[in-house]
Amino acid sequence: MASTDLLTTRVDGEVMAMSVDRGACYGLDPIGSRIWELVETPISVGDLIARLTQEYDVDAAACRADVCALLVHMEAEGMIQRR
């Protein structure tokens, strides 16, 4: 689930997030922004992958690898929390 400690806004369809605690800013491209929208409420990785493969022309295995890498990075940066 997305961290509630971030300040977020949209700029030209992309999510910009700022962590005051870390003094860091993050910019997500359109697909990263879509992932952000989906993780704002609790969602399983399997359901996230299923939604993305329906919405985008992407192979499920490639989608899972890319999304999992992004989620690991987001968790390390405190942008998301596991539930």
Rosetta blueprint (number, residue, H / E / L):
1 M L
2 A E
3 S L
4 T L
5 D L
6 L E
7 L E
8 T E
9 T E
10 R E
11 V E
12 D L
13 G L
14 E E
15 V E
16 M E
17 A E
18 M E
19 S E
20 V L
21 D L
22 R L
23 G L
24 A E
25 C E
26 Y E
27 G E
28 L L
29 D L
30 P H
31 I H
32 G H
33 S H
34 R H
35 I H
36 W H
37 E H
38 L H
39 V H
40 E L
41 T L
42 P L
43 I L
44 S L
45 V H
46 G H
47 D H
48 L H
49 I H
50 A H
51 R H
52 L H
53 T H
54 Q H
55 E H
56 Y L
57 D L
58 V L
59 D L
60 A H
61 A H
62 A H
63 C H
64 R H
65 A H
66 D H
67 V H
68 C H
69 A H
70 L H
71 L H
72 V H
73 H H
74 M H
75 E H
76 A H
77 E L
78 G L
79 M L
80 I E
81 Q L
82 R L
83 R L
